[in-house]
Amino acid sequence: MKGGTAAHRYAKALFGLAQDEHRHREVRVELENLVSLFEGSRELRDTLLTPLHPAAERKSALRAISGGASTSALVQNFVSYLIDQRRLIDFGAIADAYGEFADEAEGMVTAEIVAASPLDDRRKDRLRRALSERTGQEVRLEIEVDPALIGGAVAKVGDLVFDGSLRTQLGQLRAALTGTGTSVTKGS
């Protein structure tokens, strides 16, 4: 799981509370919105993350932005708790870990794709369906482009790795060719 063990514990606690209220999807959206707000404003990030500002001041700033972001009392209280525990610095990792808990609850897995070139919608859809069939779960794609692959793609879903990169295929061909050159036997 992404993030540290502390982020994992906080995310698990929040997820449990959200499930009790049957709101784990809504809470996920709220967390994603707050992450976007934090990433989009250096001033906000500095205000909330700097211990030089008293906790009450940081909580007040949080309430001000949370109201505009339609953040529930559950999430506001959770973030206030993170401020008290000096763990707001881990908020991004906590939100990521929460997303993984939500995915798991919904039977969704994330496939990390590294492709040699950008994938068009048709290829993304084909890849998503193939991985869903292979894993038996709904798959969300996270795609990164790496031209060093030369061609093809590598997909990682949990512990499974599907390597269809041209770089790997060429390496296997090279190994096969150099291996067969030494095992030639003479006929009688």
C-alpha positions, 0 to 999 in steps of 0.5 A: 500500500502506498504511503507509510504505516501511519498514513495507512492507519489513519486512512483505515480509521477514516474508512471505517467511520465512513463505512459506518455512515455508508459514505465511503464514496462521498468521503473519497471525493471530499478527500480528493477535493482537499488534496487538489486544494492543498496542491493548488495553493502554496499559501494554504499549504504553508498555513495549514502545515506550518506549526508556527501557526497555532492549531486553532488558527489552522483549524479556522482556516480549514473550516473556511475552505471546507465550507466552500469545498462542501466538506462533511463534518466527518472529514472536517473533524478528521482533518482537525484531528490530523492537525492536532496530531501534527499529521496533516503533512501526511494528508496526500498519503492518507488520501491515497491509502483511503482510495485504495481501501475504497477501491478494495471495498468496491472490487476495483484494482489499479493497474499501473501501466508503463507504455512506450507511447501515449495510449488512445481511448480505444487502446486504453479500453482494450487494455482495461477489459483484458486486465479485468478479464485476467484479474476478475476485477474491475480495473482502473488504469494509471498510465505513465509513458516511458519511451525507453520501452521502445514499444509495447507496455508493462502492466502491474496489477497488485503482485501480477506483472504483464510485460509486453514491452518490446525491450523485454521481448528483444532481451528474451530474443537475445538470450535465446539466440546466445543460448542456442549458439552454445548448445549445437550438437553434432549429428552421427 
